[in-house]
Amino acid sequence: MDGCLLVFIITITFSLSPTRRTAGITSFSHILRFIAVALLRLLALLAIVVFALPVVLLPAVLDALFITHAHPDHVGGLNAWWSDSFVPGDPPLDLQGKRVYVPKALSRAGVEPIIVAQPQKIAEGVAAIGAIAFSDLFPLSLKTPQNAEQVLAVNVEGKGIVLIMGCGHPTVERIVAWAQALFDEPVIGLVVGLHYEGMTQEQVQPHIAFVKDLKPQLVAVSPHDSSPAALQAFREAFPDVYQELQVGRAITMLK
């Protein structure tokens, strides 16, 4: 990356050199033109880095892929959803030799997904709590009236269980109850999508009251599928433990 940037810096330096003159005066329009071209080339390079590097580097550091549920926006689009398959990115990542955990039968060439119908240990201190059934949303329900969502449980040493869910279609209440029946440790954290689309702050208060009873040490709600009002209600309800959930941002348990 440094070498590429150096090339562009040199290009700009030469472009600004007073060798192109009009009537003995350096043409300001030419300088602007060369700067604009150099900036466009730099932006193109950055775009390549941003979109291509994950495809090249991610498989090298990726241990496993965990697909929470088979909805178009979670499996790679309508075509993948309709054909009960999944497309890991665009362009697709090379997942050969990687573990892929799915809540139901999904296919991908060169991959043998692991169907997690029942609770299963994934790594030390990390488990899938099993596929929890839910009535699918219209119009997706025209294809699959009953769907299933799986959730990750992370045992934070000395604290308890943090649940990580994609959309929370079976409802946070059912998912937490499911986890409480599985583990001796308390559920002390939620990193979640909750599908509170279009809901007001008043409408999410019963759910907030349920979460408050857990005395959570971490709450992070995804903007993927909840209204700004719902997100704000959770921020206000848990000011000391709420963390923003954003792509590329680390979630850290507070001491």
Secondary structure, DSSP 8 states (H G I E B T S, - for coil): -HHHHHHHHHHHHHHTSTT-EETTEE-HHHHHHHHHHHHHHHHHHHHHHHHHHHHHHHHHH--EEE-----HHHHTSHHHHHTTB---TTTT---TT-EEEESS--BBTTB--EE-SS-EEEETTEEE---EEEE--TTGGGT-SEEEE--EEEEETTTEEEEEESS-TT-HHHHHHHHHHH-SS-EEEEEE----TT--TTTTHHHHHHHHHT--SEEEE-TTSS-HHHHHHHHHH-TTTB----TT-------
